[in-house]
């Protein structure tokens, strides 16, 4: 919800008007909340992978381990770290000077396109990106990979076919979101920053800022039998009318 409300209104305005303006403070605010939500989501996906690990690898102890107290302890740090880790770039950006060209070649204020307009040194920003890449990206990916290797090894030892299907069903929604989120994010920030890639980068950026948040509730909710039943009833009711 934070990503959508932060990005989509201004993006729609730019598309409809074929261009738009934004103040420096508005641009920095957009970058801050985009960074905050992206960092928080990355860490929350890591927490969710641990939840799946407990559910598959330690099913008998799951209820006793994953109680409300632990859930709160696991959810609060990603939000606090997101708020904290998003600050350094904004502090540096507020002290930078920008060139005469003030046109951002993007649908919204993103860090990389904004740094291209800077007349100041961007070394501090690059150092911050390298420092934060470990706790925000590399460490979560390592933990998620480890949990899914453990989950896969556990599933292979399950003899019953129904048990394997249930285990895969438990992990499928989370794994789908992880692939969508990290795949689009990695392409957007690791692909070469050349002119021929700019159009594709802008398209991919829409995927992880608009499409992925849109698909999240659909991917997770459709696993719930009650929600599936309610959707089917709603569709048939509409057809009958």
N, C-alpha and C positions, 0 to 999 in steps of 0.2 A: 504493500500500500504506500509506503514511503517513497519507493522508487517511482511508482506510477504517478503519484501526485506531485512529485518533484520535477519529473521530466516531461510527462505527456502534455499538460496544458500549453507550455511554451512551445513544444515541438509542433503541436497542431496549429498554433498561431503562426509559426514560421512557414509551415507547409501551405496553409490557406492563403497567407498574405505574400507568399513567395519571398520571404525575408522578414526579419523583425529586429528590434533592438532590445538590449538588456543593459542595465547599469552594472558598474563594476561590483558593487555590493551584492546585487542580485546574482551575478555570475559566480562570485565566490561562494555565496550561500548555496547555489545549486551544486557546485563542485563538492562542498562540504557534505551535504546530505546524500549525494550520490556515493561518495567515498564511504561515509558512515554506514549506509545501508548495504553496500557491496561487501565491506569488511564483516559486518554483523552476519550477513547471510552465509558467507564463507565459513565462519566459525560455528554457526548454528548447524550447517550441513555436517560439520565434523562431529558435533555433539549427537546429531541424529544417527550418524554411522555407529557411534558407541552404543546407542540404544538398540539398533538392529543387531549389533554384535552380542549384546546380552540376551536378546530375545531368541537368537538362533543357537548360540554356543552355550548359554547357561539358562535354558528355559525354566527349569525348576526353581531357580533362585531369582528369576527376573522380578517377580512381584515384591520380594523382600528387599532387593537392591534398588530398583528404580521406583522409589517411593516419592511422595510429593516434595519432601525436603531436598532430596538429591536433584529432582527436576528443577527446582528453583535455583539451586547452586550451579547447575549446568547452564541455565538460560541467562542468568544475570551477567556473568563475565563477558559473553560475546557482545551484549549491548553496551556495557561500560567500555570495553576495549575498542568497539567501533566508534564511540563518541570521542575517545582519546586519540586513537591512531589517525583519525581524519583531520586533526588539528594542524599538524606540522606543515602540510602543504599550503593551507590557507594563511598561516602566519608568514610563510616565505613569500607567497603570492602578493600579499598586502604590501610588501616592501619592495616589490619589483617594479621596474619601469617598462612600459610597452611602447612599441614603435608606432609610427603614424598609421599604418594599416591596422584597423581595428575590426576587421571582418573575420569571424571565426568560421572556418570551413567545416561546419558540423551542424547537427540538428539541435544541439544543446551545448552548454559549457562543460567541456571535458578537459582534463588536465593536459593531455598530449597536444591537442590543437591549440590550446591557450599558450603553452610554453613556446610554440613556434612563432608567436607574435611578440615575444619578449625581447627587449634590447639588453636586458641584464643577463648575467651568467645564470645558467640553469643547473650548475653543478650541485648546488645544495638540494635541489629537487631530485636529481638523479641519485644522490647519496641516500636521501630519505626513502626513495623507491627501493633501493637495494636492501636497506636495513629492514624495512617493513615487509619485504617480500617473504622473509623466512617465517615470522609468526602469522602472517595473513594468508599466504599461498602455499609455500613449500611444506611447512609443518602440517597444516590441515590435509594436504594431499597425501603426505606420508602416512598420517594416522588413518585416513579413509582407505588407502590402499592396503594397509596392514589389517584393518578390520575385515575388509572383504576377502582377503586371502584366507584369514581365519574362518570366515563364514563359509567360503567355498570348500575348504578342507572338511569342515563339519558336515556340510550337506553331502559330500561324497561318501561319508561314513553312514549316512542314513539309508537303511535298506528298503523301507517302504516307499513306493512311488508317490503316494499321497502326501507323505511327510516331506519329500523333496519339493513337490509342487507348492505346498504351503510355505515352505521356507523361501523359495524363489519369489512367491507372491508377496511375502513380507518385505523383501528387499527391493523389488522391482521398481516401485514408485520413487523411492529415495535415490536409487542408482540412476534412474532416468533423469531426475532433476540435476544430479551431480554432473552427469555427462553434458547436459544442455548448458548448465551454468559455467562450468570450468572450460568446456570446449569453446564456447563463443568468447568468453573472457580472454582465454589464452590466445586465440587467433587475433583478437582485436589489438592486444598489447604486445604480442611477440612477432607479428607479421612486419615486414619491412615498411618503413614510413616513406614510401615513394608515392609519387602522384598517381600511378596506375592502380595502387592499392587503396586509395582514399575512399573511392565510391563503395568498394566492398566492405571496408572497415566501418563506414557509416551504416551500411545495411546490417552488418553483424551486431553493431552497437545497439540497434533497435531490437534485435533478438533478445539480448540479455537484460535490457532495461524495460522492454514492453512485453514481448512475447513470453519470455520465461516466467515473469511474475503472473501473467495471465493464465499460463498453463499449470502453475503450481497447485491451485485449489482443485483444478479439474483432475490432475494426475493423482493427487492424494484422495480426493473425495470419491472417485469412481470405484475405489477398492471397498468402500463401505456398502454392504448389502442394502441397508435401509435407504441410503441416498440413491443408489441405483434403482431401487423399487419406486421411490418417490418421483424420479425423473421419468421412468416408464409410464407411471400413472398420469403424470402431467402431460406427457406427449400424447397418450391415447385420449385423454380428456379433451385436449385441444382439437384432435382430429374429429372426435365425435360431434363437437360443436360446429 
